[in-house]
Amino acid sequence: MSNRQDSLNPTNGKHTLSCSNCGKDHVVYSPSSEYISTTLGPCPRVDHQKGFFDCVSCNKTNTFYWHKRHRDDRFAKPPDHS
């Protein structure tokens, strides 16, 4: 098993996201083992994959982004907010 596969959470790419309109939870699955996390904004490195889900409760189309783990992310310093 590769390091990337080892770093996936135990749900094997399964993430629960909430509708931005009504808050209902929806399950989404990673498009591949390379994409390990989700956010509401795109990756500054432009290697993200855009995802959508239509809420079954309120019909709102929700947009999110799948992100890859970058090797140097674990060495990144937290931003200085001084």
Contacts in CASP RR format, 6 or more apart in sequence:
PFRMAT RR
TARGET T0000
AUTHOR 0000-0000-0000
METHOD contacts of the structure
MODEL  1
MSNRQDSLNPTNGKHTLSCSNCGKDHVVYSPSSEYISTTLGPCPRVDHQK
GFFDCVSCNKTNTFYWHKRHRDDRFAKPPDHS
2 33 0 8 1.000
4 33 0 8 1.000
4 34 0 8 1.000
4 36 0 8 1.000
4 69 0 8 1.000
5 33 0 8 1.000
7 36 0 8 1.000
7 69 0 8 1.000
8 30 0 8 1.000
8 33 0 8 1.000
8 36 0 8 1.000
9 36 0 8 1.000
13 29 0 8 1.000
13 30 0 8 1.000
13 33 0 8 1.000
13 36 0 8 1.000
14 27 0 8 1.000
14 28 0 8 1.000
14 29 0 8 1.000
14 30 0 8 1.000
15 27 0 8 1.000
15 28 0 8 1.000
15 29 0 8 1.000
15 30 0 8 1.000
15 37 0 8 1.000
15 38 0 8 1.000
16 25 0 8 1.000
16 26 0 8 1.000
16 27 0 8 1.000
16 28 0 8 1.000
17 25 0 8 1.000
17 26 0 8 1.000
17 28 0 8 1.000
17 38 0 8 1.000
17 53 0 8 1.000
17 62 0 8 1.000
17 64 0 8 1.000
18 24 0 8 1.000
18 25 0 8 1.000
18 26 0 8 1.000
19 25 0 8 1.000
19 26 0 8 1.000
19 55 0 8 1.000
19 57 0 8 1.000
19 58 0 8 1.000
19 60 0 8 1.000
19 62 0 8 1.000
20 60 0 8 1.000
20 62 0 8 1.000
21 55 0 8 1.000
21 58 0 8 1.000
21 60 0 8 1.000
21 62 0 8 1.000
22 55 0 8 1.000
22 57 0 8 1.000
22 58 0 8 1.000
22 60 0 8 1.000
24 55 0 8 1.000
24 56 0 8 1.000
24 57 0 8 1.000
24 58 0 8 1.000
26 53 0 8 1.000
26 55 0 8 1.000
26 56 0 8 1.000
26 62 0 8 1.000
28 38 0 8 1.000
28 51 0 8 1.000
28 53 0 8 1.000
28 64 0 8 1.000
30 36 0 8 1.000
30 66 0 8 1.000
31 49 0 8 1.000
31 66 0 8 1.000
34 68 0 8 1.000
35 49 0 8 1.000
35 66 0 8 1.000
35 67 0 8 1.000
35 68 0 8 1.000
36 67 0 8 1.000
36 68 0 8 1.000
36 69 0 8 1.000
37 66 0 8 1.000
37 67 0 8 1.000
37 69 0 8 1.000
38 64 0 8 1.000
38 65 0 8 1.000
38 66 0 8 1.000
38 67 0 8 1.000
39 64 0 8 1.000
39 65 0 8 1.000
39 67 0 8 1.000
40 63 0 8 1.000
40 64 0 8 1.000
40 65 0 8 1.000
41 48 0 8 1.000
41 64 0 8 1.000
41 65 0 8 1.000
42 48 0 8 1.000
42 50 0 8 1.000
42 65 0 8 1.000
43 65 0 8 1.000
43 67 0 8 1.000
43 68 0 8 1.000
45 70 0 8 1.000
47 67 0 8 1.000
47 68 0 8 1.000
48 65 0 8 1.000
48 66 0 8 1.000
48 67 0 8 1.000
48 68 0 8 1.000
49 65 0 8 1.000
49 66 0 8 1.000
50 63 0 8 1.000
50 64 0 8 1.000
50 65 0 8 1.000
50 66 0 8 1.000
51 63 0 8 1.000
51 64 0 8 1.000
51 65 0 8 1.000
51 66 0 8 1.000
52 61 0 8 1.000
52 62 0 8 1.000
52 63 0 8 1.000
52 64 0 8 1.000
53 61 0 8 1.000
53 62 0 8 1.000
53 64 0 8 1.000
54 60 0 8 1.000
54 61 0 8 1.000
54 62 0 8 1.000
55 61 0 8 1.000
55 62 0 8 1.000
END
